[in-house]
Amino acid sequence: MESPFHVGMTHEMRQKTGPEHSARKFFPDLPDAFATPFLVGLMEGVSADLMAKHLQPGEQSVGIGMNLKHTAPTPLGMEVRVVTEVIGVEGKKLTFKLEAFDEKEKIGEATHERFIIIGDKFMKKVAAKAAA
């Protein structure tokens, strides 16, 4: 079966930031600004969402790597926009180029890899590990 994914596919998500996205949620001595872990989550989410629209029943995707640069701060209350683009398709592995922007400037960029899995099979492995 031919892959439904191809280089050049794009997708975008937006997130209004709030107090729940503060770096202080991770450590109290950090700035009260949009936290890097939330940026990672948005980047993973937009890429997963792009894939989910094209997966077969029973398939899911999991992140297997990310190389991120968070290059500018974002005040809480601003909207963050993340754009993903497929830059590589190797069987069940997809590679994405991502860029993130707040209302004023580019705030980050990343490369991200995701792998297509069979959800039931994956969760059986998770359950077996938990039971061991």
C-alpha positions as CSV (number, residue, x, y, z in Angstrom):
1,M,0.0,0.0,0.0
2,E,1.3,3.4,-0.9
3,S,1.8,5.9,1.9
4,P,-0.8,8.7,2.2
5,F,2.1,10.9,3.3
6,H,4.4,13.0,1.1
7,V,7.0,15.6,1.5
8,G,5.5,19.1,1.5
9,M,2.3,18.3,3.5
10,T,1.7,21.1,6.0
11,H,-0.6,21.7,9.0
12,E,-0.9,24.5,11.6
13,M,-2.3,24.9,15.1
14,R,-2.8,27.9,17.3
15,Q,-2.9,28.1,21.1
16,K,-3.8,31.1,23.3
17,T,-1.3,31.0,26.2
18,G,-2.4,31.4,29.8
19,P,-1.2,31.0,33.4
20,E,-1.4,27.2,33.0
21,H,1.4,27.5,30.3
22,S,3.9,29.2,32.6
23,A,7.5,27.9,32.9
24,R,6.8,28.2,36.7
25,K,4.6,25.1,36.4
26,F,7.9,23.2,36.1
27,F,10.1,25.0,38.6
28,P,9.1,28.1,40.7
29,D,12.3,30.0,40.0
30,L,11.7,30.2,36.2
31,P,10.3,33.2,34.3
32,D,6.5,33.6,34.3
33,A,6.4,33.2,30.5
34,F,5.4,30.5,27.9
35,A,7.3,27.3,28.8
36,T,9.5,25.3,26.5
37,P,7.7,22.0,27.4
38,F,4.4,23.5,26.2
39,L,6.1,24.5,23.0
40,V,7.3,20.9,22.6
41,G,3.8,19.7,23.2
42,L,2.3,22.0,20.5
43,M,4.9,20.9,18.0
44,E,4.2,17.2,18.7
45,G,0.5,17.9,18.7
46,V,0.4,19.6,15.3
47,S,2.5,16.9,13.7
48,A,0.4,14.1,15.3
49,D,-2.8,15.8,14.1
50,L,-1.5,16.0,10.5
51,M,-0.8,12.3,10.6
52,A,-4.1,11.3,12.3
53,K,-6.1,12.7,9.4
54,H,-4.5,10.1,7.1
55,L,-3.9,7.0,9.2
56,Q,-5.7,3.7,8.7
57,P,-8.1,2.4,11.4
58,G,-6.2,1.0,14.3
59,E,-3.0,3.1,13.5
60,Q,-1.7,5.8,15.7
61,S,1.6,7.7,15.7
62,V,4.2,8.2,18.4
63,G,7.0,10.7,18.7
64,I,10.5,9.2,18.6
65,G,12.7,12.4,18.6
66,M,12.7,16.1,18.6
67,N,15.5,18.7,18.2
68,L,14.2,22.0,19.4
69,K,15.4,25.6,19.6
70,H,13.2,27.9,21.7
71,T,14.6,31.2,20.5
72,A,12.4,34.0,22.0
73,P,10.2,34.5,25.0
74,T,6.4,34.8,24.8
75,P,4.4,36.7,27.4
76,L,1.4,34.8,28.8
77,G,-1.8,35.9,27.1
78,M,-0.3,35.9,23.6
79,E,-1.3,33.4,20.9
80,V,1.3,30.9,19.6
81,R,1.0,29.5,16.1
82,V,2.9,26.3,15.1
83,V,3.4,25.2,11.5
84,T,4.6,21.7,10.6
85,E,5.8,20.4,7.3
86,V,6.6,16.8,6.3
87,I,10.2,16.8,5.1
88,G,10.8,13.1,5.0
89,V,8.9,9.8,4.6
90,E,10.7,6.6,5.2
91,G,8.2,3.7,5.5
92,K,6.5,4.2,8.8
93,K,8.8,7.1,10.0
94,L,8.0,10.7,9.1
95,T,10.2,13.7,9.7
96,F,8.8,17.2,10.2
97,K,10.2,20.7,10.1
98,L,8.5,23.0,12.5
99,E,8.4,26.7,13.2
100,A,6.6,28.5,16.0
101,F,5.5,32.2,16.2
102,D,3.9,34.4,18.7
103,E,2.0,37.6,17.8
104,K,5.3,39.5,17.4
105,E,8.0,37.1,16.1
106,K,9.3,33.7,15.4
107,I,9.9,31.9,18.8
108,G,11.2,28.5,17.9
109,E,12.0,25.8,15.4
110,A,12.5,22.1,15.4
111,T,12.8,18.9,13.6
112,H,10.6,16.1,14.8
113,E,10.3,12.4,14.0
114,R,7.1,10.3,14.4
115,F,6.5,6.6,13.8
116,I,3.3,4.9,12.8
117,I,2.2,2.1,15.2
118,I,-0.7,-0.3,15.6
119,G,-2.4,1.1,18.8
120,D,-3.6,-2.3,20.2
121,K,-0.2,-3.9,19.8
122,F,1.6,-0.9,21.4
123,M,-0.8,-0.9,24.4
124,K,-0.2,-4.7,24.9
125,K,3.5,-3.9,25.3
126,V,2.7,-1.1,27.7
127,A,0.5,-3.4,29.8
128,A,3.1,-6.2,29.8
129,K,5.7,-3.8,31.0
130,A,3.4,-2.5,33.8
131,A,2.6,-6.1,34.9
132,A,6.3,-7.2,35.1
